[in-house]
């Protein structure tokens, strides 16, 4: 699994001009799922997201996690994180999981985050979405479960 994580002041997702998910301060997580990803990959990535110290302490150092600041998560499925652009000009998405494999892993990721007491909002899996955010910092981090 891959994630692009953005520390945000607020963020929301719209589908057909309707807000389907919104958070205040916390993390926007764009979540990509590969064809060979497993629930263990999702758990590793979730643990990393929740414990990543990218929020500032009282003296301005990155020393606090989203848990420490009682932040929220907005998790948006993003198969395009597995774009292969090595050949030609049109990306290939063959490494991305098919929806029937990706959706249960996406739902498992969000359910596990909720199970940790985190307030979680989501996009709408498979829908065309507009994501609005106010990036805080800006702070943007990428994570990949294959790098563990």
Helices and strands as residue ranges (DSSP letters): E 2-15, E 18-23, E 26-32, H 39-51, E 55-56, E 62-64, E 72-77, G 79-82, H 99-115, E 119-122, E 130-144, G 145-147
